[in-house]
């Protein structure tokens, strides 16, 4: 993921190949870092991503801000919170 550090993403009205590549990399990275958790839902949005991980019927939700406007926020300031299930976008207390 170091290749994306300090990266300035191209802005576009449609999803760029650059962001698609980043999204594949961050998905793989998160799966590697969330040892013992299963990725149950991953969403590549319009220059943001979110994911749900599950372990022992407990869920964690992870979400980024828009990578084009907030440099390295995807690395330094991810939203992380508990969730009831893989569709609970409101979940527990916000942690960053």
BADREN-23403 format. One line per 8 residues: number of its first residue (from 0); their letters; for each residue z, x, y negated of N, C-alpha, C. Coordinates in Angstrom, 1 decimal. Layout:
N
NUM = a = Z:X:Y:Z:X:Y:Z:X:Y; ... $
***
This chain:
96
0 = xxxxxxxx = 0.0:0.8:1.2:0.0:0.0:0.0:0.0:0.9:-1.3; 0.2:2.1:-1.1:0.2:3.0:-2.3:-1.1:3.0:-3.0; -2.2:2.8:-2.3:-3.5:2.8:-3.0:-3.6:1.7:-4.0; -2.8:0.6:-3.9:-2.8:-0.5:-4.8:-1.8:-0.4:-5.9; -0.9:0.6:-5.9:0.1:0.8:-6.9:-0.6:1.2:-8.2; -0.2:0.6:-9.3:-0.7:0.8:-10.6:-2.2:0.4:-10.7; -2.6:-0.4:-9.8:-4.0:-0.9:-9.8:-4.2:-2.0:-10.8; -5.3:-2.0:-11.5:-5.6:-3.1:-12.4:-6.7:-3.9:-11.8 $
8 = xxxxxxxx = -6.4:-5.1:-11.4:-7.3:-6.0:-10.7:-8.3:-6.6:-11.7; -9.5:-6.7:-11.2:-10.6:-7.4:-12.0:-10.3:-8.8:-12.1; -10.5:-9.4:-13.2:-10.2:-10.9:-13.4:-11.6:-11.6:-13.2; -11.5:-12.8:-12.6:-12.7:-13.5:-12.3:-12.3:-15.0:-12.1; -13.2:-15.9:-12.3:-13.0:-17.3:-12.0:-13.0:-17.6:-10.5; -13.5:-16.7:-9.8:-13.5:-16.8:-8.3:-12.8:-15.6:-7.7; -12.4:-15.7:-6.5:-11.6:-14.7:-5.8:-12.6:-13.5:-5.6; -12.2:-12.3:-6.0:-13.0:-11.1:-5.9:-12.9:-10.5:-4.5 $
16 = xxxxxxxx = -13.8:-9.7:-4.1:-13.7:-8.9:-2.9:-12.6:-7.9:-3.0; -12.3:-7.4:-4.2:-11.2:-6.5:-4.4:-9.9:-7.2:-4.0; -9.7:-8.4:-4.5:-8.4:-9.1:-4.2:-8.4:-9.5:-2.7; -9.5:-9.8:-2.1:-9.5:-10.2:-0.7:-9.1:-9.0:0.1; -9.5:-7.8:-0.2:-9.1:-6.5:0.4:-7.6:-6.3:0.3; -7.1:-6.5:-1.0:-5.7:-6.3:-1.2:-4.9:-7.3:-0.4; -5.4:-8.5:-0.3:-4.7:-9.6:0.4:-4.6:-9.2:1.9; -5.6:-8.7:2.5:-5.6:-8.3:3.9:-4.5:-7.2:4.1 $
24 = xxxxxxxx = -4.5:-6.2:3.1:-3.6:-5.1:3.2:-2.2:-5.5:3.0; -1.9:-6.4:2.1:-0.5:-6.9:1.9:0.0:-7.7:3.0; -0.9:-8.5:3.6:-0.5:-9.3:4.8:-0.1:-8.4:5.9; -0.9:-7.4:6.2:-0.6:-6.4:7.3:0.7:-5.7:6.9; 0.9:-5.3:5.7:2.1:-4.6:5.3:3.4:-5.4:5.4; 3.3:-6.7:5.0:4.5:-7.5:5.2:4.8:-7.7:6.6; 3.8:-7.9:7.5:4.1:-8.1:8.9:4.8:-6.9:9.5; 4.4:-5.7:9.0:5.0:-4.4:9.5:6.4:-4.3:9.0 $
32 = xxxxxxxx = 6.7:-4.7:7.8:8.0:-4.6:7.2:9.0:-5.7:7.6; 8.5:-6.8:8.0:9.4:-7.9:8.4:9.7:-7.8:9.9; 10.3:-6.7:10.3:10.6:-6.5:11.7:11.5:-7.6:12.3; 11.1:-8.1:13.4:11.8:-9.2:14.1:11.4:-10.6:13.7; 10.6:-10.7:12.6:10.2:-12.0:12.1:8.8:-12.2:12.5; 8.4:-13.5:12.6:7.1:-13.9:12.9:6.4:-14.4:11.7; 5.2:-14.0:11.4:4.5:-14.6:10.3:4.0:-15.9:10.7; 4.4:-17.0:10.1:3.9:-18.4:10.5:3.0:-19.0:9.5 $
40 = xxxxxxxx = 2.9:-18.5:8.3:2.0:-19.1:7.3:1.7:-18.0:6.3; 0.4:-17.8:6.0:0.1:-16.8:4.9:-1.0:-17.5:4.1; -0.8:-17.5:2.8:-1.8:-18.1:1.9:-2.3:-17.1:0.9; -3.6:-16.9:0.8:-4.2:-16.1:-0.2:-4.7:-17.1:-1.2; -4.1:-17.1:-2.4:-4.4:-18.0:-3.4:-5.4:-17.3:-4.4; -5.5:-17.9:-5.6:-6.3:-17.3:-6.6:-5.6:-16.2:-7.3; -5.6:-15.0:-6.8:-5.0:-13.8:-7.3:-3.5:-13.8:-7.1; -3.0:-14.5:-6.1:-1.6:-14.5:-5.7:-1.6:-14.6:-4.2 $
48 = xxxxxxxx = -0.4:-14.4:-3.6:-0.3:-14.6:-2.2:1.1:-15.2:-1.9; 1.3:-15.8:-0.8:2.6:-16.3:-0.3:2.6:-16.3:1.2; 3.8:-16.2:1.7:3.9:-16.2:3.2:5.3:-16.7:3.6; 5.3:-17.3:4.8:6.5:-17.8:5.5:6.7:-16.9:6.7; 7.9:-16.5:6.9:8.3:-15.7:8.1:9.4:-16.5:8.8; 9.5:-16.4:10.1:10.5:-17.2:10.9:11.1:-16.2:11.9; 12.4:-16.4:12.1:13.2:-15.8:13.1:14.3:-16.7:13.5; 14.5:-17.0:14.8:15.5:-17.8:15.3:15.6:-19.2:14.5 $
56 = xxxxxxxx = 14.5:-19.8:14.2:14.3:-21.0:13.5:14.9:-21.0:12.1; 14.9:-19.8:11.5:15.3:-19.6:10.1:14.1:-19.1:9.4; 13.8:-19.6:8.2:12.6:-19.3:7.5:12.8:-18.5:6.2; 11.9:-17.6:5.9:11.9:-16.9:4.6:10.6:-17.1:4.0; 10.6:-17.4:2.7:9.4:-17.6:1.9:9.3:-16.5:0.9; 8.1:-15.9:0.8:7.8:-14.8:-0.1:6.6:-15.1:-0.9; 6.6:-14.9:-2.2:5.5:-15.2:-3.1:5.4:-14.2:-4.2; 4.1:-14.0:-4.6:3.8:-13.1:-5.7:3.4:-13.8:-6.9 $
64 = xxxxxxxx = 3.5:-13.2:-8.1:2.8:-13.7:-9.3:1.4:-13.3:-9.3; 0.7:-13.7:-10.3:-0.8:-13.4:-10.4:-0.9:-11.8:-10.6; -1.6:-11.2:-9.6:-1.7:-9.7:-9.6:-2.5:-9.2:-10.8; -3.3:-10.0:-11.4:-4.2:-9.6:-12.5:-3.4:-9.4:-13.8; -2.3:-10.1:-14.0:-1.7:-10.1:-15.3:-0.3:-9.4:-15.3; 0.2:-9.2:-14.1:1.6:-8.6:-14.1:1.5:-7.4:-13.1; 1.1:-6.2:-13.7:0.9:-5.0:-13.0:2.1:-4.6:-12.1; 1.8:-4.4:-10.8:2.8:-4.0:-9.8:4.0:-5.0:-9.6 $
72 = xxxxxxxx = 3.9:-6.2:-10.1:4.9:-7.2:-9.8:4.8:-7.6:-8.3; 3.7:-7.5:-7.7:3.6:-7.8:-6.3:4.4:-6.7:-5.5; 4.7:-5.6:-6.1:5.5:-4.5:-5.4:6.9:-4.5:-5.9; 7.2:-4.8:-7.1:8.5:-4.6:-7.7:9.3:-5.9:-7.9; 8.6:-7.1:-7.8:9.3:-8.3:-8.2:8.8:-9.5:-7.4; 8.8:-9.4:-6.1:8.4:-10.6:-5.3:9.5:-11.6:-5.2; 9.1:-12.9:-5.2:10.0:-14.0:-5.0:10.3:-14.1:-3.5; 11.6:-14.1:-3.2:12.0:-14.2:-1.8:13.1:-15.3:-1.8 $
80 = xxxxxxxx = 13.0:-16.2:-0.8:14.1:-17.2:-0.7:14.1:-17.8:0.7; 15.2:-18.4:1.1:15.2:-19.1:2.3:14.4:-20.4:2.2; 14.0:-21.0:3.4:13.2:-22.2:3.4:13.7:-23.0:4.6; 13.5:-24.3:4.6:13.8:-25.2:5.7:12.8:-25.1:6.8; 11.5:-24.8:6.5:10.4:-24.7:7.4:9.3:-24.0:6.7; 8.1:-24.0:7.4:7.0:-23.2:6.9:6.2:-24.0:5.8; 6.7:-25.1:5.4:6.0:-25.9:4.3:7.0:-26.2:3.2; 8.1:-25.5:3.2:9.2:-25.7:2.2:9.0:-24.8:1.0 $
88 = xxxxxxxx = 8.2:-25.2:0.0:7.9:-24.3:-1.1:9.0:-24.3:-2.2; 10.0:-25.2:-2.0:11.1:-25.3:-3.0:12.3:-24.5:-2.6; 12.6:-24.5:-1.3:13.6:-23.7:-0.6:14.9:-23.5:-1.3; 15.6:-22.4:-0.9:16.9:-22.0:-1.4:16.8:-21.3:-2.8; 17.9:-20.5:-3.1:18.0:-19.8:-4.3:17.0:-18.7:-4.4; 16.4:-18.6:-5.6:15.4:-17.6:-5.9:16.0:-16.2:-6.0; 15.4:-15.2:-5.2:15.8:-13.8:-5.4:14.5:-13.0:-5.6; 14.6:-12.0:-6.4:13.5:-11.1:-6.6:13.8:-9.7:-6.2 $
***
